[in-house]
Amino acid sequence: MALMAIFGTSLPAQASEIGQVAVMKQGDYQCETPGNALGKTGIRHEDEDFTILHASVYSVKGGRGIYLLTGDVIRFTSGPRKGQKFRRVSENFLRKTDANGKDTDMRCVRAVMNNQ
């Protein structure tokens, strides 16, 4: 009974810290780092690109895997990109994060009609 009381009170707090579970918009996500004013505005990194296929499945050249989207954090939980994390800035814009959860320069944008 005491264990149920402990777990019962801690679960809602954990769930609220993690955020709502959701799925990302399907499509191709193209990744780049910033360029500079004297050259390209963005430097493509095609090896970082990925595709959201359906539900929680992603695909890259090396295979497929599963991701988990909770709140604004995307975690690749299996497959070739296992362990990578991103912060969702908007529905079509992601920022790769480092091991400490800090934003890196890598950004990935979902390809839509006006940015292909």
Order of alpha helices (4+ residues) and beta strands (2+ residues): alpha-beta-beta-beta-beta-beta-beta-beta-beta-beta-beta
